[in-house]
């Protein structure tokens, strides 16, 4: 099947932009909930109770370490979340709730772990810069974002599968 034939056939309908946005909001709400226990775990690990908040106008080293470790753990959590659900289910909980599915172009097959990881890490990092990925999605008829183009994927309506 050629790349163009994926879009010509009636059985494949690209996911609507508004559905993708709502799906993203759902996924990020779930991620915020998942970050709460992560924050508590890291906070207890650094045991900041006995650390004075100000040391001559500077924050203590423990606060910096906690901040950096939280940023790293949240980034890992986000990449693992999206990669896990895309590989296992073909969609995140947000995409499932909105009737969307992520597939590979041109054959419409399931996304593998490496492609999913590339889509998340490289694609979304590039896409997120100045919202270029969102602009690309608005311009294209098939609503593929920059990270979809990089990973050769498309978000489709799951009814078209």
C-alpha positions, 0 to 999 in steps of 0.5 A: 500500500503506498503512502497516498493510498492510506488517505484515499480509502474511506476506511482511514479517517485522520483524527480531528484536531480538536479530538487530538487536543482534548486527548492531549489534555486528558493524557496530561491530566493523568500525568499530573496525577501520576507526578504527585506520588513521584514528587512525594517519593523524591521529596521524602528521599531528599528529606528537606525538613531539616534543610534551612530554606535560605542560606545567605540569599541562596537556595540550599543545594538539596533544593536544586538536586530535588528540582533537577531530579524531579525534572528528569523523573517527570520527563522519563515518566512522560516518555514512558507513558506515551511509549507504553500506551502507543506500543501496547494499545495503539493509543493513550487513554486520552486518545482512546477516550476520544476515539483515536488511534496511532498507526504507522504510515503507509501500512496502518500497522501498529507502532513499535517501541523504537518508532514510538520512542523516536516519536516521543523524544525526538519528534515532540522535542522538535515539534514543541519548539515554537509550537511548530508541530501544532502549526504543521498539524493545522496546515496539513489535510491529514492533520499529521504533526511534525512528530508524526512526519518524523516517525512516519505515523498518523493519528486516525479515527479508531472507527476507521480501523 
